[in-house]
Amino acid sequence: MNTLHELTLKQIRTEMDDAQVKQSIIAMMMNMQDPAISKLERKPIAALPLGKLIAYLEALEANVELSVTLKSGDVVIIKQWI
């Protein structure tokens, strides 16, 4: 698997075995045009705004969690998005 700086949404969609999910469906769920989804899929995920990354993954019905480790060592897990 590629590093985070190389990994793209297209690769994630393929790895999730959801390649049959068409860009047009993802575009509709994200309220975007198909060409914008194509452009988004070509960018490394490290270069994407977090909100777009979450919306895309949720369109694939993926469970998205964000784990944050604080200086104290406490871990905060965020599971719900607005």
N, C-alpha and C positions, 0 to 999 in steps of 0.2 A: 504494500500500500504506500502511496505517496505521503510526503510530509504535509503538514497543515498548509505550508506556503505553496504547495503544488496542487493539492487536492481541489477538485472542482465539484460543483453541484451535480453536473452531468455524471461524474464518476460515482458520486454518492447514490444518485438515482439508479444507476446500473447495478451497483453493489447491493442495493436494497431489493433487487429483483423487481423493481417497479418501472423498468424501462418501458413497459406497456402504457404507463401513465403518460399521456400525450402532453406536450407543452401547452396546447390550447386549454386543457383542463386545469393545469397549474396556473396559467395566465388568468383564467376566469376566477379561480379561487383567490388569487392575489390581487384581482382587479387591475391587471396589467395587460398589455398587448403581447402577442406571441413573440415578436422580434425582441422585446425587452427581456423576456424570459430566456431566449436564446443567448443574448448578450450576458445576462446574469450567470447562466450555466457555464460560460467559458472562463469566468474570473475565478482565481483561487479563492477559496472560502475565507482565508485570512484577510482578504481585501474587501469583503462584503460588510455592509452595515449589519449589526446584530439583528435588527428587526426584520430585515429582508431574509436573512438566513433562517430565522425562526419561522417566518411565514411560509417559506418554501418547504422546509422540512415538515411543517404541519400540513401543508397541502398534500404531502406524500403519506400522511397519517403516521408520521414518526412521533415518538414520545421525545420531547425536548426538555432537558434539564440543564441548568447552569449551576455549576459547583464553584463556590468562591471560598478560598482559604484565607482567613484573616491573619493578621500578625500574631494574634494570640494562639493560633493553631486551630481555632474553632472553624468549622466548615458550615457554610450556609448553602442550602440547596434551594434553588428557585425552580418551581415546576409550573407555575401558571403565569400567563402573559396577558397583557391587555390588548 
